[in-house]
Structures are given as C-alpha cells and as structure tokens.
Amino acid sequence: MTADHFQDPRLAALYDPLDPDRGDLGPYLRLAAEFGARQVLDIGCGTGVFALLLAERGIDVVGVDPAGASLDVARAKAGGERVRWIHGDATALPPLRADLATMTANVAQAIADPGEWRATLKGARAALRPGGHLVFETRVPARRAWAEWHREASYSVTDVPGVGAVESWFDLIEVDGPLVTFRGSCVLADGQVLTADSTLRFREREEVEADLVAEGYVVVDVRDAPDRPGREFVFLARRPAT
Ligand SMILES: C[S@@+](CC[C@H](N)C(=O)[O-])C[C@H]1O[C@@H](n2cnc3c(N)ncnc32)[C@H](O)[C@@H]1O
C-alpha cells in the first residue's frame, strides 16, 4: 500500500521542496562509484532525486515506484528522459542485470506488509547480476524516531516557489508493535489543507538480516548512516556470484 502523499499530485509536488537537504544520498552515490556500477535499479525512486543524480553520472538507471504522481514529478525534471521510469514495484520488472539496487530514504519501511517486503527482496535479487549488490537503510527501532513525529517538534513553514508559504508538520496516530502510523499535514497559502497517513514498519537488524539470507543474499555489512549516526541501519547485501 502506498501512502497517499506519494499518490496525490499536490503532495507529490511538495515532496522535494519540503525536504531539500538530500545529504542522505551521498553515501549511496559513493557506493555506486565504489562498485563501478553501470546499471542501477532504484526501488521506490519517488520523485527521482537519486535516479537523476546517477543518470547525470552516465549510469543506466531504472527507477520503479508504485506512486504515479511521484513518477510524474520525476519524469518532468531536467534529465528525466535519461532514466527508465517504471510504474510498479520490484515484483514485476523487465529482465535486468543491475550492478546495484537501492532503496533510499527508508523505502524499506514503507513496504510494511511482510509478504510484499519478501517479494521486493526477491524481485531485487532477480534484477541484480550475479555478484551485484543491494543497499538500503531502515531506522533503528530502539531510537523511537516517532517520538518526534508531533506538531511541536516537526512544524515548519517553507516558501515554495510558485506555491507560496506552506506550513507542514507530522502527527503520530498509532504505534502498534513494529507498525507506526502518522499523518503528514500541509496548509497552503490559500488555506487549502492536505493530509496523508502512512504506516511504516520498524524492523530489527536481525529480522532484516534473516529476510535477506532467506531470499538468497549474502549480508556483506550493516553500517551506520554517516549523516544520522546511530539512527539508521544501512544494509549492504550481495547476490552470490554463482
Ligand atoms: C520516503 S519515499 C522515498 C523516495 C525516494 N527513494 C527518495 O529518496 O526520495 C518512499 C517511497 O517508497 C515508495 N513505495 C511504497 N511502497 C513501495 C513498494 N512496494 N515498492 C517500491 N516502492 C514503494 C513510495 O511510493 C515512495 O515513493
């Protein structure tokens, strides 16, 4: 299930302006360079920020996302024609031999359903060439990121070109074991209110490692995200060479 804010064109258009600091993508770019990746599959590419950074570097990029409104934003960006955008998910991809598959900005948590998650790992593995890598991040449950998902901690006003001042904030709705549901709200300059609810799954490190192994990966490393020390697990897994 994809959260409304990626499906609603009005909210998809605000995704980049409301979160302009993409320092989180630096480590992914460095890994792509380190692996000498020539083809990358970006799963949950959203508005295409990472896919376009890769394409700028001459990499053949396939971006897949179930949210059509986000893909429309991605396609319309400068260089959008250099990326192969696929409306869907990792379970129904054309044949690929990617050197690297990525899920940036906690896409893994947005895939909350266990069956869908395992099917995503399976699809990513099939899209990788033997020896290719899968990299993604997920928030460390013990850090309880959701404790800050309330209006006082998250409220901001952003001046969005062509739109005007946009107020935005998050409200926590429910914590049900590993599932955390929250509401994102935006108020536009004309008083229009946009809201969208999302449910994320917080997985323990051991759980993710077990899922990766069960889907035929070798877990190469579990790192810290340099821009969010102690807050994220960054998984680096490999499809075995044979
Ligand atoms: C927080 S956004 C991250 C977007 C992008 N990766 C980035 O770095 O900006 C999460 C994305 O995951 C996508 N998503 C949700 N369920 C998915 C699934 N089953 N397969 C692939 N992507 C999914 C959403 O549509 C959304 O674009």
The ligand as a Gaussian input file, in Angstrom:
#p B3LYP/6-31G(d) Opt

LIG

0 1
 C       10.079000       8.261000       1.604000
 S        9.765000       7.944000      -0.101000
 C       11.414000       7.823000      -0.731000
 C       11.503000       8.189000      -2.190000
 C       12.908000       8.204000      -2.777000
 N       13.562000       6.926000      -2.644000
 C       13.768000       9.303000      -2.182000
 O       14.916000       9.046000      -1.810000
 O       13.313000      10.461000      -2.160000
 C        9.206000       6.257000      -0.102000
 C        8.826000       5.750000      -1.481000
 O        8.564000       4.353000      -1.387000
 C        7.568000       4.076000      -2.347000
 N        6.987000       2.749000      -2.109000
 C        5.971000       2.405000      -1.280000
 N        5.706000       1.088000      -1.390000
 C        6.574000       0.591000      -2.308000
 C        6.793000      -0.708000      -2.876000
 N        6.076000      -1.773000      -2.507000
 N        7.772000      -0.843000      -3.803000
 C        8.510000       0.213000      -4.182000
 N        8.343000       1.460000      -3.679000
 C        7.380000       1.638000      -2.759000
 C        6.609000       5.244000      -2.199000
 O        5.712000       5.359000      -3.289000
 C        7.596000       6.403000      -2.083000
 O        7.905000       6.956000      -3.338000

